[in-house]
Amino acid sequence: MPDVRALYPAPPAPAVGQLIYVPIYSSIFYFDSEKTRELSAMLSIHNIDLEKKLELTRIDYYNTKGELIRSHLQQPLVLNPLETTSFVVAEQDRSGGTGANFIVAWQALGEISPPLVEAVMTGTSTSGMVALVTSGKVTRSYGLQPGIRE
């Protein structure tokens, strides 16, 4: 397993930032807990700050075993105030399994409202539609935390 500090370094001062864990249920058990149903998943990252830009530095997708499946960013992505970006895991993509997740790393200069990070999973079958929503959880914060508006 790669060194987390190497994958997700703290942003340079005076930047603030966070690592956010987002559960993704790209496969869910049904009936007898032996069968799974694949779902499509959309990770959505909203810059909810009215004035400041933030920079996404990593968007990484991990499987149930905690193995990195893919990185979605080749270079940092800037989100303007109130801008949103999304990343999709296709329904036929079984690489994540029942315990898949994303790690989102972001940073900004100065005081800023942290982004809203959620995932929506959907799937259809002959018996109807399944829809789930999960929210991200901050696992690490960087910089002077009084600079983050909540």
Summary of the structure (lengths in Angstrom):
residues: 150
radius of gyration: 16.4
end to end distance: 33.0
largest distance: 53.5
contacts: 450
relative contact order: 0.33
helix: 5%
strand: 55%
